[in-house]
């Protein structure tokens, strides 16, 4: 009986979190500053069941583990990169390092892969780190529309690689729970 009760509570928490994200995504306000659509929504009455404490220290530890430096300048790839390496964070979130390009600049950026998020989002810190504020973003050499996270969102400081990118790029996600590593394969089928 306890198992069933815990299962029901867990499923409700997951539904609540997904529904909260969908509500944020449904309130798109059109193009905002820097030609990136901005999500606006009222602050939820209660925080979602899953929060992402993704501060500077966490990003530094993850970046060091992946052998990259978050928001460091890097040369723009000449061809799309087919493999995005990452690690499991909190045993359920795959965090990957991506080369994000815009205009003539490229940076290493950490993303949380979230297949329950309808769209991909950038935090304000990443958007403001690019000097060129026009043109599309390239995710590892592939053009992709990114949205900015609302400041009042519990995910405001997290870059999210959502379902739109995963479907568009025909991504295949691989996770090894024994080593807490994972990767996304973007090679053509």
Secondary structure by P-SEA (a helix, b strand, c coil): caaaaaaaaaaaaaaaaaaaaaaaaaaccccccccbbbbbbccccccccccccccaaaaaaaaaaaccccccccccccccccbbbbbbccccbbbbbbbccccccccbbbbbbbccccbbbbcccccccccccbbbbbcccbbbbbbbccccccccccccccaaaaaaabbbbbbcccccbbbbbcccc
